[in-house]
Amino acid sequence: MQISQVAVYSAGYHLVNGIYKIKKPNIIPAGFDRTCQAMNWDTNQMWKRLSDGERPWFENENESYIYWNRGDGKWWMDGPSGSGVYIVKSNDRLPPRMGWVSLGSGSEYNPSPVVELKVDDDTQEL
């Protein structure tokens, strides 16, 4: 059995709630690319610097995404714009269920999300 997707729910910042499909580590999230372009950073170089190239990442249909950042050892949950919304310190291969902390100061970010791993017997390991 392999993880095929994750579900995010209960997040106060509602744009990150939903189903996220697993993605290969060599594919760059669209929101990540948008952020890099806005900051005049080289997207490929920055992805190689922050992603470990081994852990999968996860994308919602609205282009919110979850990825592990090797620079700080945290899983990041970013909204569709590419801006970080929640983080959690973890070296696990997959995003943890609980412990997410808001990067925003407003009440619209509370409560923090809960992440549920979904299993698919036919999914190939990434």
N, C-alpha and C positions, 0 to 999 in steps of 0.2 A: 504494500500500500504506500502511496506517495501523496504528498500535499499537492493539490491542484489549484487551490485558491484560498483566500482568507476572506472572512466577513468582518467588517468593522461596524459596530453599533454603539449606541448610547453616547456618541460624541456630541458635545454642545455645539461645536462647529460642524453643522450638519452636512456640509459639502464633502466631508471625508467618510461619511457613513455609506456602506454599500458593500458590494462584492468586488474583490480584487483578484484578477487572474495572475497566475505566476508568469514571470518573464525571465528569459535567459540573461545572465549578467553582462553579456556583450552588447545588448540592446540598450540604448539610452532613453530614459523617459522623456516624453515631449515637454512636460513641465520643467524638467531639469534643463533642457535645451533652451526654453524660453527665458529662464532665469539667467543662464550663462550669456545669452545674446544681449539681454538687457544690461548686464554688467560689463559687456565687452570682454568676456572670458572665452577662451577656446573650449568649446563644449567637450570634445573628445579628451583633451588633456585633463580637464577638470574631473570628468567621470572616471578616468583612470587613476587620478589622484585620490578621489574620495571612495570609490567603490573598490572592493577587494578583487573583483573579477571572478569570484567563486560563488558567493551567495546569490541566490535568485532575488529578484525584487518583484513587487506586485503592483498592478495598475487597475484602477477603477475605470469604468466606461467614461467618466467625466474627466479623466486624466489626472485625478489625484493619484499619488503613488506612495509606496512604502519601500524604503531601501536601507541597507546597513552602511553606515559611514565609518570607514576605517580610521579616518582622521581623529574622531573623538570616541570611537567604540560605542556609538549609539545607533539605534534604529530611529529613522526619521519618517514621519508621516507628513507629507506635503500636500497642500491643496492643489486644485487645478491650475492655479497661476504659477506653481513651482515654489511658492513660499512655504517655509516650514510652519507647521501648526502644532505638532506634538512630537516629543522625543522620549526615549526610554534607554537607559544604559543597559546593555546586554551584549555578550559575545556569542549568543546562541546563533545557530545557522538560520533559524526562522524567527520572525517577530514574536515577542512574548505577548501573552494574553492580557496581562494587567501591568500597571506601573507607569503608564504613559503620563507625561507631564506637559502641560500647556506651555507654549512659547508666547502666547498672548496674555495680556493683562485684563482684558474685558470679561465680563460674565458670560458672553456668548461662547466662550471656549469651555465652559464647565457644563456638565461633567466631562471627565476624561473618557476616551474611548475604551471599549473592550474589543479584543481581537480574538476571533475564533478560527482555527485552522480547519480547512475542509479537505477530506480525503477522497481520492479517486483511485480505484484499483488499476485503472488503465493509464494513468499518468506516468510518463517517464521521469526518472530522477534527473534533476538539473545540476 
